Amino acid sequence: MHEQTGVIIEIEEEALGLLVHGDDDLVFHAVHPAVQRLHGKRFNDGVAARREAMKAFRSAA
């Protein structure tokens, strides 16, 4: 059985989404309305996912 693990992406203590390990990548699961356009998007690494989530959050403000 494969155990799934994830990382919460936050900005200023506000949860934006959960990054979950896929087969060969990371899948973003949006929890904040400002980053819903990223829901289901796949990333090669957590740095890229965090960068995109922060851009989406800031552009929604």
WOUR-V275699 format. One record per pair of residues at least 24 apart in sequence whose ideal C-beta (glycine too) atoms are under 10 Angstrom apart, sorted by the first residue. I is the first residue (numbers start at 1). J is the second residue. Records with the same first field share a line. If there is no record, write none. Layout:
I->J + J
//
This chain:
7->46 + 49 + 50
9->35 + 38 + 46 + 49 + 50 + 51 + 52 + 53 + 54 + 57
10->50 + 53 + 54
11->35 + 50 + 53 + 54 + 57 + 58
12->57
14->57
16->49 + 50 + 52 + 53 + 54 + 56 + 57
17->41 + 49 + 50 + 52 + 53 + 56 + 57
19->43 + 45 + 46 + 49 + 50 + 53
25->49
28->52 + 53 + 56
30->56
32->56 + 57 + 60
33->57 + 60
34->58 + 59 + 60 + 61
35->59 + 60
36->60
//
